[in-house]
């Protein structure tokens, strides 16, 4: 899971909050809390959100082929090779890794 306030993008908190609310409203993420930290929100992908994985893999593939000259620091290596060789398998592996990490994460059920 990611702490957006510590990311390099330096997005303003009000903008981030508005974007997260929109993603929650359309059912891509849910907002919950960790049992041991009621002050910090935890955002998790729903199945609908996780279904976007193939789209994000396609964007990564497009970026690799079209933006690498502009941004040579784009991730490369073993993961990109796996993506290039079999996008569907790469997307499936990402989804499985997320589900495994989610199963091991403590959080309050959003249903209460």
N, C-alpha and C positions, 0 to 999 in steps of 0.2 A: 504494500500500500504506500502511497506517496504523500509526503508533506508538501503541499503546493506553496506554502509560505517560504520554503527554503529553496525553491527552484530558481534556476538561472534566468527564467523569463521575466521575473520581477513584475508580475501582473498586480495591478492595484486590487486591494482586498474587496472593494465594492464591486468591481467588474467581475472578479472571481466568484463572489457570492451570487451575483445575478446569473452568471453562466451555470453555476451548480444548481440553482433553483430551477432554471429552465430544463436542465438535464433530468432533474428529479420529476418535474411536472410531466415530462413526456415518457417517463418510465425507463430511462436508460441507467439511472443510478438510484440508490436509496440512501438516505441519511440515517445514521444510527450513532450510537455511542459505545465506547469500550466499557465493560463493567467496572474497571478500576479507574476510569477517568471520565467523569460526567461532563467536564468542561469542553472537551475536544470532540468535534464532529468527526465521524468516520464515514466516508462515502464508498459504497461498494457497487460494483456493476450488477445489474439484473441480468437475467437470461437475454432480455432484449438488447441490453448494452453489450453483452458478450457476443451476441450474434453479429456485431459490427466488426469483429476481429478480421474476417476476410477482406473487408473494405480497407481497414488500416494496413493490412499486409500489402494490398495492392498499391496504396499510397506510398508505403515504404519502398516498394519495388520501383514505382515511377520515379520517386526521388533519387534512388540509386542510379537510375539510368539517365536522368535529366538535370539533376542539381549537383552532382558530385563535383563538377568543374567549378561551380560557384562556391560550394561549401565542402572543401576536401576533408573536413573533420567529421563528415557523416560517418556513422558507425560502419565498420567493415569487419571482416574476419569470419569466424566460424558461423555465427548466426546469419550473417548476410549470405554466405554461401548456401546454407540450408534453405533460406528463403528463395534464393535464385533457382535452386534445383527442384524444389517442390513446394509451391506456395500453399497448396491445400494442406499438406502434411504439417508445414510450419504453423499455419493458423490453428490447426487442430491441437498441436503441441502447446501453443500459447494458451489456448482455452483450457486444456487439461492442467497446465501448471497453475493457472489462476484458480481453478476449482480446488486444487490440492492446497494451495496457500490459503484460500478462503476457509476451507474445512479446518485448518489449523489455527485460524484467527478467532480470538474471543471478541464477541460483540453482542450487544443487546438486540434482540429481535425487534425490527421496526413495528411489529404488530403489538408490541407491549409485552 
